[in-house]
Amino acid sequence: MARKETDVTLKNTGQPLTMPEIGTGGRNIEVVHDFDPTKIEDFEAFMNQILVIMVYEDNQEGALRVITPNVNGNTQPIMRGVKQKVKRKYVEALARSVVTKFDQRRQDPFDPASLVMVPVTRQTYPFTIIADPDPRGGIWLEMVMTQTMR
């Protein structure tokens, strides 16, 4: 059963927006060992399922209003702050898009050598999944986030 998300920022946003993909895909060839076409077809169908998401607004100067994740040569425009229907493959691209910055922390305020650089990794484009038709979706997203935030 699909999990229903509720977020106070989503009230009064109307129906999800649908924008077409851009591009025809690349001609990249990936060599696949242990080829099993049944598993690949299932995975392809799973990654092309339509989810309803919302990417949060970004108040930083210069932040893009429309972001464009690219998967295998296809681009999907996604508007911030709007519920939008997007294929799962683009949601994975968003989930894997992180930025790592470093905080400087001094263990001893009187010893300059005690300065430690601590990495802080955050989502580049924080988002919420509003609707996911597949019951495996939550487990899939958790797996992607675990791999990404290592």
C-alpha positions in Angstrom: 0.0 0.0 0.0 1.4 3.4 -1.0 2.3 5.7 1.9 0.5 9.0 1.9 2.6 12.0 2.8 1.2 15.2 4.3 3.1 18.4 4.5 1.7 21.8 5.6 3.6 23.5 2.7 1.6 21.5 0.2 -1.8 23.0 1.0 -3.5 25.0 -1.7 -1.0 24.0 -4.4 -3.7 22.5 -6.7 -3.2 19.6 -9.1 0.2 18.1 -9.9 2.0 19.7 -12.9 3.1 17.5 -15.8 6.0 18.6 -18.0 7.5 16.5 -20.8 11.0 15.1 -20.9 13.6 16.8 -23.1 15.9 14.8 -25.3 15.9 11.4 -27.1 18.5 9.7 -24.9 22.2 9.2 -25.5 23.9 6.4 -27.4 25.9 5.3 -24.4 26.5 1.6 -24.4 26.8 -0.1 -21.1 28.2 -3.6 -21.0 26.0 -5.8 -18.8 27.4 -9.0 -17.4 25.1 -11.8 -16.2 22.3 -10.4 -18.5 18.8 -11.4 -17.4 16.2 -9.6 -19.5 13.3 -10.3 -17.2 15.1 -8.5 -14.3 16.1 -5.6 -16.6 12.5 -5.2 -17.9 11.1 -5.2 -14.4 13.7 -2.6 -13.2 13.1 -0.4 -16.3 9.3 -0.5 -15.6 9.9 0.4 -11.9 12.2 3.3 -12.8 9.7 4.7 -15.3 6.8 4.7 -12.8 5.2 8.1 -12.3 5.6 9.7 -8.8 4.1 12.9 -7.5 6.8 15.0 -5.9 7.5 18.6 -4.8 10.9 20.1 -4.7 11.2 22.7 -1.9 11.8 26.4 -2.7 15.3 27.7 -2.2 15.7 31.2 -0.8 19.4 31.5 -1.6 20.5 34.1 -4.1 21.0 32.6 -7.5 19.0 29.4 -6.8 17.3 28.0 -9.9 13.5 28.1 -10.0 13.5 25.2 -12.5 15.9 22.4 -12.0 16.7 19.8 -14.7 18.0 16.4 -13.7 19.4 14.4 -16.6 19.2 10.6 -16.9 20.8 8.9 -19.9 20.6 12.0 -22.1 17.0 12.9 -21.2 16.2 15.9 -19.1 13.1 16.5 -17.0 12.3 20.1 -16.0 11.1 20.3 -12.4 9.7 23.5 -10.9 10.3 24.3 -7.3 7.3 24.6 -5.0 4.9 22.9 -7.3 3.4 19.4 -7.1 4.6 17.6 -10.2 4.4 14.2 -11.9 7.9 12.8 -12.5 9.3 9.4 -13.4 11.1 7.6 -10.6 14.4 7.8 -12.5 14.5 11.6 -12.1 13.6 11.3 -8.5 16.6 9.1 -8.0 18.8 11.8 -9.7 17.4 14.3 -7.3 18.0 12.0 -4.3 21.6 11.4 -5.4 22.3 15.1 -5.9 24.1 16.2 -2.7 26.6 18.8 -1.7 29.2 18.5 0.9 30.5 21.5 2.8 32.9 21.7 5.7 32.4 23.3 9.1 35.4 24.4 11.0 35.3 23.3 14.6 38.0 24.1 17.2 38.4 21.5 20.0 40.4 23.9 22.1 39.8 27.7 21.7 43.4 28.5 22.7 45.1 25.9 20.3 44.9 26.8 16.6 46.2 23.3 15.8 43.0 21.8 17.2 40.9 23.0 14.3 39.0 20.2 12.7 37.2 20.2 9.4 33.9 18.4 9.7 32.1 17.4 6.5 28.3 18.1 6.3 26.5 16.5 3.4 23.0 17.8 2.5 20.5 17.4 -0.4 21.1 19.8 -3.2 17.3 19.8 -4.0 15.3 18.7 -0.9 12.0 17.2 -2.0 8.9 15.3 -0.7 7.3 12.3 -2.4 3.6 12.9 -2.2 2.4 9.8 -4.1 4.2 6.6 -5.0 2.2 3.9 -6.7 4.6 1.1 -5.8 4.7 -0.4 -2.3 8.5 -1.0 -2.8 9.0 2.8 -3.3 9.8 3.6 0.4 12.4 0.8 0.6 13.9 1.9 -2.7 14.2 5.5 -1.6 15.7 4.5 1.7 18.4 2.4 -0.1 19.2 5.3 -2.5 19.5 7.8 0.4 21.7 5.3 2.4 24.1 4.9 -0.6 24.1 8.7 -1.2 24.7 10.0 2.3 27.7 7.8 3.2 
